[in-house]
Amino acid sequence: MKNKHLMILLSWLFSVTCAAQTSLTVTIINPVQEERKDQPVVVDLSPYDLDVVRAVVTREGREIPCQLDDLDGDCRADELCFLVNVEPRESQAYQVILYEDGRQARYAARTHAQLILPSRDKKRAKNRQDTWVRSITFAPRTKDPYHYVHAHGVCFESELVALRVYYDHRQTVDIYGKPRKGLILEATQFYPDSAQLAAGMGDDVLWVGDTYGLGALRGWDGSRSLQLDSVRWRTQRVVAEGPLRAIVEVEDLGYVPAPGLKPVNMVIRYTLYAGHRDVDVDVTFDRDVSAYRFATGIINVKNSTEYTDHQGLRGCYGTDWPTGKDDGKHKQETVGLGIYVPGDYLDSELPANKDDYTMVVRPRGQSLHYKLAYTSANEDFGFRGEREWYAWLWAWRQSLSMPLRVTVSQ
């Protein structure tokens, strides 16, 4: 009798365990004759009727880091992400187990994101502010929210690069130069002190003013770009910090992109993966805006040269003061910038003016996608001059056209 009861108990435990997890096989194929490192693999969890709280990814029995992300703020995981290294033409198989119980393992952080407000303690150093928030929305009557957010907006980074998005009508993307690979934002908060500068933790390397900086999205009235002055509610949020990808969003509700157009609600999502210097920009609208046109591009860095394939890829390489002028404290900084707009979203490429290299872009239905990248000449892991930077841009564009082939089976 005892053995019978034991068997029933074990059967029940087995059925509960099975019900609480799902096993998947993810097959990766590299279609090109070149090695690829830190390639993101993203698994949509919506087809599986699970409230996933833990995931384990293995290859040939060895566990690799992975990340679960709640993208819509409902406290349920929507996607699983992991990174792979693949040899030329190689095929790999990964085992994924999704659990409804337990706690997600902690892996070494390779990305970071933060949104900080100035401390109430006014004696705190500029890189020691202590009011960390996940999301913030200011009422329209708040004057100059740009100065109410530390670092002027949400910040995010990989080991290679760090960026911030201004919390104002410009929504400009600004960049930070890293001499060495590593995460620095939590320590510097975009404002390194003298000791951190001496330690090689980098600094702001670009003066952006009213330009696009690196790929800000603006309205377009048919002849010029328009900053985002007509927005009813503006929000910035951190969606995911890491360890493998940082995701931040800028939401503009009641946004009128140009005079005469109906308002639209828009969310701009920036995603940066570990081991990457390129950023995915995914824009969603609450209705079909295929007839609308928008503008993006990159700042025309002083004395910069230009690279373009006239098919959506554009870059520049130049040198300027990071504060806009010689302030006696900073040296001139040399940077390379890049933007790629896929053909489906590219309307036209305009000649450079004194401020910007402009791309007019068109959404498809309710979405718009493009990509950004940059380098600082301060990097000890970067590029020796504009030729190497432009060669990287060309190779980057080619790799984007031949992504990994990913299949998921249950």
Secondary structure, 3 states (H helix, E strand, C coil): CHHHHHHHHHHHHHHHHHHCEEEEEEEEECCCCCCEEEEEEEEECCCCCCCCCEEEEEECCEEECCEEECCCCCCCCCEEEEEEEECCCCEEEEEEEEECCCCCCCCCCCEEEECEECCCCCCCCCCCCCEECCEEEECCCCCCHHHCCHHHEEEEEECCCEEEEECCCCCCEEEEECCCCCCCHHHHCCCCCHHHHHCCCCEECCCCCCCCEECCCEEECCCCEECCCCCCEEEEEEEECCCCEEEEEEEEEEECCCCCCCCEEEEEEEEEECCCCEEEEEEEECCCCCCCCEEEEEECCCCCEEEECCCCEEEEEEEECCCCCCCCCCCCEEEEEEEECCHHHEEEECCCCCCEEEEEECCECCEEEEEEEEEECCCCCCCCCHHHHHHHHHHHHHHHCCCCEEEEEC
